[in-house]
Amino acid sequence: MEPKFWHERWHNNLIGFHLDEVNPYLQEHWPELAVARGSRVLVPLCGKSMDLVWLAEQGYEVVGVELSPLAVAAFFDEQGLSADKNVADCFDVWRSGNITIICADFFDLTPADVGPIDVVYDRAALIAMPEKMRPGYVRQLKSLLKGPMKMLLVTLFYDQGQMDGPPFAVGTDEVRKLLSDTCEIDMRQDLDILEQNARFKQRGMNLLREQVYLLRSRN
């Protein structure tokens, strides 16, 4: 899971994790968080996700973080957006309207780099991390938020012995282990998606579930 791995995936277009539409879980469950228009939304490991556009269209200031410059350039090109590119310290910042993408290693960023963050949307970041990296990822998320945790999280669960990640299996027990000390965890969906994902089935997997959580800091 070194940066070289992800750069090679984008260079070779091995991006099966990319979704060519807005994530339906985002559209269905985002309103439940009651996030005020104008809030700043952090999207870690955003790739070239169309979810950034959807969030921006809802009136939010969207801050994506992506390691690969190929992914960042592809996002603005495919969405037909003209972006201003600025160099800030050791990374580039791309901006178009209310969408900003910071091209950097997520773990290297400070609150000053991303600005105040109100809420997090994670569809493919936590499940991109091997187990030993997940606690550090959660600590980094918490350090970048300006206030209480508020988050929409989408994970995958399967028998990790049947496939090497990424994406890695992150089940409910793992989510609770990582976040229940400070957050209320509300699972909103738990769906069997194996039949709709032939590439996983072809690898001999007999279980694949997609799980959606809303997380809020405890009072």
C-alpha positions as semicolon CSV with decimal commas, in nm:
position;residue;x (nm);y (nm);z (nm)
1;M;0,000;0,000;0,000
2;E;0,290;0,231;-0,069
3;P;0,218;0,534;-0,293
4;K;0,391;0,354;-0,582
5;F;0,116;0,090;-0,579
6;W;-0,160;0,347;-0,637
7;H;0,039;0,542;-0,895
8;E;0,082;0,219;-1,092
9;R;-0,287;0,136;-1,066
10;W;-0,382;0,469;-1,219
11;H;-0,104;0,455;-1,478
12;N;-0,223;0,111;-1,592
13;N;-0,592;0,204;-1,563
14;L;-0,653;-0,072;-1,307
15;I;-0,929;0,121;-1,136
16;G;-1,208;-0,128;-1,081
17;F;-1,289;0,068;-0,766
18;H;-1,406;0,364;-0,978
19;L;-1,783;0,400;-1,017
20;D;-1,911;0,556;-1,341
21;E;-2,210;0,713;-1,171
22;V;-2,298;0,893;-0,851
23;N;-2,305;0,646;-0,566
24;P;-2,670;0,566;-0,486
25;Y;-2,592;0,528;-0,115
26;L;-2,467;0,886;-0,111
27;Q;-2,787;1,013;-0,270
28;E;-3,008;0,808;-0,038
29;H;-2,837;0,857;0,297
30;W;-2,660;1,193;0,281
31;P;-2,979;1,386;0,367
32;E;-3,000;1,191;0,695
33;L;-2,688;1,368;0,820
34;A;-2,868;1,705;0,790
35;V;-2,555;1,882;0,672
36;A;-2,610;2,255;0,621
37;R;-2,554;2,397;0,275
38;G;-2,219;2,567;0,253
39;S;-2,053;2,313;0,484
40;R;-1,711;2,183;0,383
41;V;-1,706;1,812;0,296
42;L;-1,385;1,608;0,302
43;V;-1,362;1,317;0,055
44;P;-1,042;1,118;0,121
45;L;-0,886;0,915;-0,162
46;C;-1,145;1,063;-0,395
47;G;-1,001;0,945;-0,728
48;K;-1,209;1,090;-1,010
49;S;-1,539;1,019;-0,839
50;M;-1,858;1,175;-0,974
51;D;-1,970;1,201;-0,612
52;L;-1,766;1,522;-0,587
53;V;-1,987;1,685;-0,849
54;W;-2,307;1,566;-0,681
55;L;-2,197;1,706;-0,345
56;A;-2,102;2,037;-0,506
57;E;-2,442;2,055;-0,676
58;Q;-2,608;2,021;-0,334
59;G;-2,440;2,344;-0,228
60;Y;-2,138;2,215;-0,039
61;E;-1,774;2,315;-0,052
62;V;-1,605;1,988;-0,151
63;V;-1,245;1,907;-0,060
64;G;-1,112;1,589;-0,219
65;V;-0,774;1,439;-0,145
66;E;-0,610;1,220;-0,409
67;L;-0,256;1,088;-0,442
68;S;-0,252;1,042;-0,820
69;P;-0,218;1,348;-1,045
70;L;-0,354;1,133;-1,330
71;A;-0,676;1,083;-1,135
72;V;-0,709;1,451;-1,053
73;A;-0,650;1,561;-1,413
74;A;-0,895;1,296;-1,537
75;F;-1,165;1,418;-1,300
76;F;-1,162;1,777;-1,424
77;D;-1,124;1,668;-1,788
78;E;-1,410;1,415;-1,778
79;Q;-1,640;1,656;-1,597
80;G;-1,560;1,933;-1,845
81;L;-1,440;2,163;-1,567
82;S;-1,168;2,423;-1,604
83;A;-0,948;2,414;-1,296
84;D;-0,690;2,650;-1,151
85;K;-0,381;2,462;-1,038
86;N;-0,163;2,604;-0,763
87;V;0,145;2,466;-0,592
88;A;0,126;2,473;-0,211
89;D;0,439;2,352;-0,033
90;C;0,491;1,994;-0,152
91;F;0,157;1,934;-0,326
92;D;-0,072;2,075;-0,591
93;V;-0,418;2,217;-0,529
94;W;-0,674;2,210;-0,811
95;R;-0,987;2,428;-0,787
96;S;-1,299;2,472;-0,995
97;G;-1,599;2,647;-0,843
98;N;-1,675;2,485;-0,508
99;I;-1,466;2,174;-0,579
100;T;-1,106;2,157;-0,455
101;I;-0,882;1,854;-0,494
102;I;-0,554;1,839;-0,305
103;C;-0,309;1,612;-0,487
104;A;-0,115;1,470;-0,194
105;D;-0,068;1,178;0,042
106;F;-0,366;1,200;0,279
107;F;-0,146;1,117;0,579
108;D;0,084;1,412;0,513
109;L;-0,187;1,679;0,538
110;T;-0,248;1,913;0,829
111;P;-0,562;2,106;0,926
112;A;-0,400;2,416;0,778
113;D;-0,363;2,237;0,444
114;V;-0,729;2,138;0,409
115;G;-0,897;2,420;0,598
116;P;-1,196;2,373;0,829
117;I;-1,385;2,048;0,764
118;D;-1,742;1,987;0,882
119;V;-1,821;1,637;0,755
120;V;-1,656;1,336;0,588
121;Y;-1,773;1,117;0,302
122;D;-1,578;0,790;0,267
123;R;-1,679;0,542;-0,002
124;A;-1,344;0,389;-0,089
125;A;-1,079;0,514;0,152
126;L;-1,106;0,298;0,464
127;I;-1,141;-0,020;0,255
128;A;-0,827;0,078;0,061
129;M;-0,624;0,047;0,382
130;P;-0,476;-0,277;0,516
131;E;-0,563;-0,342;0,879
132;K;-0,246;-0,194;1,026
133;M;-0,308;0,141;0,854
134;R;-0,670;0,189;0,958
135;P;-0,617;0,326;1,311
136;G;-0,381;0,590;1,169
137;Y;-0,635;0,677;0,902
138;V;-0,905;0,734;1,163
139;R;-0,670;0,945;1,376
140;Q;-0,591;1,156;1,073
141;L;-0,960;1,205;0,994
142;K;-1,031;1,321;1,347
143;S;-0,735;1,559;1,339
144;L;-0,866;1,727;1,022
145;L;-1,221;1,783;1,146
146;K;-1,284;2,121;1,306
147;G;-1,550;1,986;1,540
148;P;-1,747;1,668;1,621
149;M;-1,728;1,371;1,385
150;K;-2,003;1,349;1,123
151;M;-1,952;1,097;0,846
152;L;-2,112;0,879;0,579
153;L;-1,907;0,560;0,544
154;V;-1,942;0,280;0,287
155;T;-1,750;-0,046;0,338
156;L;-1,722;-0,395;0,193
157;F;-1,730;-0,717;0,392
158;Y;-1,616;-1,059;0,270
159;D;-1,392;-1,345;0,380
160;Q;-1,047;-1,184;0,364
161;G;-0,897;-1,532;0,323
162;Q;-1,063;-1,564;-0,017
163;M;-0,906;-1,253;-0,172
164;D;-0,616;-1,019;-0,115
165;G;-0,717;-0,655;-0,099
166;P;-0,757;-0,386;-0,191
167;P;-1,042;-0,342;-0,148
168;F;-1,006;-0,491;0,197
169;A;-1,282;-0,640;0,408
170;V;-1,398;-0,405;0,683
171;G;-1,694;-0,542;0,876
172;T;-1,909;-0,403;1,152
173;D;-1,681;-0,528;1,429
174;E;-1,388;-0,343;1,272
175;V;-1,587;-0,022;1,229
176;R;-1,689;-0,035;1,595
177;K;-1,334;-0,110;1,704
178;L;-1,206;0,193;1,518
179;L;-1,477;0,446;1,592
180;S;-1,715;0,346;1,872
181;D;-1,500;0,510;2,141
182;T;-1,608;0,852;2,016
183;C;-1,894;0,794;1,771
184;E;-2,248;0,667;1,755
185;I;-2,251;0,415;1,471
186;D;-2,573;0,363;1,279
187;M;-2,570;0,095;1,008
188;R;-2,822;0,205;0,746
189;Q;-2,780;-0,072;0,489
190;D;-2,624;-0,418;0,468
191;L;-2,665;-0,561;0,119
192;D;-2,554;-0,882;-0,052
193;I;-2,395;-0,761;-0,377
194;L;-2,207;-1,072;-0,492
195;E;-2,437;-1,149;-0,786
196;Q;-2,388;-0,797;-0,925
197;N;-2,009;-0,823;-0,907
198;A;-1,895;-1,100;-1,136
199;R;-1,523;-1,025;-1,099
200;F;-1,542;-1,107;-0,729
201;K;-1,749;-1,420;-0,787
202;Q;-1,501;-1,541;-1,049
203;R;-1,230;-1,529;-0,784
204;G;-1,416;-1,792;-0,585
205;M;-1,577;-1,563;-0,331
206;N;-1,902;-1,680;-0,174
207;L;-1,983;-1,366;0,025
208;L;-1,971;-0,997;-0,059
209;R;-2,167;-0,742;0,136
210;E;-2,175;-0,364;0,107
211;Q;-2,247;-0,181;0,429
212;V;-2,344;0,181;0,484
213;Y;-2,296;0,367;0,811
214;L;-2,382;0,709;0,949
215;L;-2,142;0,820;1,221
216;R;-2,186;1,107;1,465
217;S;-1,979;1,205;1,766
218;R;-2,124;1,113;2,102
219;N;-2,273;1,404;2,295
